[in-house]
Amino acid sequence: MADCVQSDPTSRAWWNCFFLYDGSKVKEEGDPTQAGICYFNPRQTPLDHQELLCGQIAGVVRCMEEISGSPPGLIRLRKLKLSVKVDGSYIWERAQEELDQAWDRYVEHLQQNTTDLHRIFNSLWALDKTKVEPLLLLKAALILQTCQRTLHVRAGCISYQGLVVSTQLPPDLTARVLLQEVDVASEGEAGNGAVLQTQEPPLPPGVRITPVYLLDDEAAALRDFPVEWMIRSQGGPGSCKDGPISAGATGGSGGTTLVRMVLYVHHVRGLVLSLLAEEHFAHTKTSVEDVYHSSLASLNGLEVHLKETLPKDSLSAAKVTYGFAHYDAVQKVLATNFLPANSPADRSFLRAASLIHANFHQLPTASEIMVRNASTAVYACRSAVQETYFQQVASPLRNSGMPNPHDSAFGLASKAKQKLLKHGVNLL
């Protein structure tokens, strides 16, 4: 897998590309380069250009790996820079057209849901708990517990409009399950709903069961400690650090074993129930029916209540006077009142947060940092498990460069402690 950017941004031919290449299909002299190209973006790139780039890069990677013993992570050509990730050779069960569609959805999901804040923290988005009745969160957790009692079901999560309401899964699996939900929803929107009924046994309306592959240690954790993740707080849309749950791989790479399981996905309008289960679940009619009928009424009720209680507008009223981001490093959850699509006015906050986050990693003993320029200031504090960033939207008093005891930036720490309590963030 590699992605590249032309190093001369002023050139009219400036472009970005991303491609996935299967070296196991191109081993002999006579093997066509095209056979190894699993996916190439942008799609409109002429085939001969795709083959030229992929063939050259594959050759350089093999050569460097033989010489140094490890593949390169970055390749710089005369006009291109390429970041490269090599992870064995993959065998794909899906047809080329189906694989293209899957990657298109994956790239589209990343472009729509990956924001600057997400890139800084590599996190999940958190549901704003101040906008949701605690009893609704409890109801969602109870739905998952009920489903978990069904034969072969291991754990799952419930999301609403891309935000996780409740999850029993660790952060990485939650993120990948959310991405798989997008995959299933896209197929339904494309008019493939009839596909749902081609499986045995026939599936209830709105339900899809998809074969997926988990790493051996991930599957073992679900089997040995099925309720371990129940204590986790609720998170939000996914970050796909490890990509989607593998759908189509037949074995492991680099000594890693893949375990075949299934993902049960039930859409109730904007609400989605996703469950990871053993492979036998898909062929056990009673188990599928038990999950569906035991959760249907509760899911409908939960969807109605969430629709009524969550604010219609996505911009929080709190955003008018201040902005914040609270990152839980254990759960990889990000709580914020910034919009996913950041405005130009948010850029100073994002730049400051990125700078402070990097400094926290370089200064392990630092617990508080403030970044100040002529027009704004951002206060940040961190503990062993969390980081919090706060900015007063109203511009603080301008500073001539000399220490000013009346600079409003010095009051950000106390304001942050006061304002963030209503968001469930305790800095006291």
Secondary structure, DSSP 4 states (H G I P E B T S, - for coil): -EEEEES-TTSTT--EEEEEE-GGG--STTS-GGGGEEEEESTTS-HHHHHHHHHHHHHHHHHHHHHHSS--SEEE-SSEEEEE---S---B-S-HHHHHHHHHHHHHHHHHH--HHHHHH--EEPP-GGGS-HHHHHHHHHHHHHHHTSTTEEEEEEEETTEEEEE-S-HHHHHHHHHHHHHHHHHHHTT-GGGGGGSSSPPPTTEEEEEEEEEHHHHHHHHH-TTGGGGSPP--SPP-TT-SPBSSB-S-STTPPEEEEEEEEEEETTEEEEEEEEGGGGG-HHHHHHHHHHHHHHHHHHHHHHHHHS-SSSS-GGGGTEEEEEEETTTTEEEESS-SS--GGGHHHHHHHHHHHHHHHH-TT--EEEEE-SS-EEEEEE-SSEEEEEEESSPPPP--SS--TT-GGGGHHHHHHHHGGGGT----
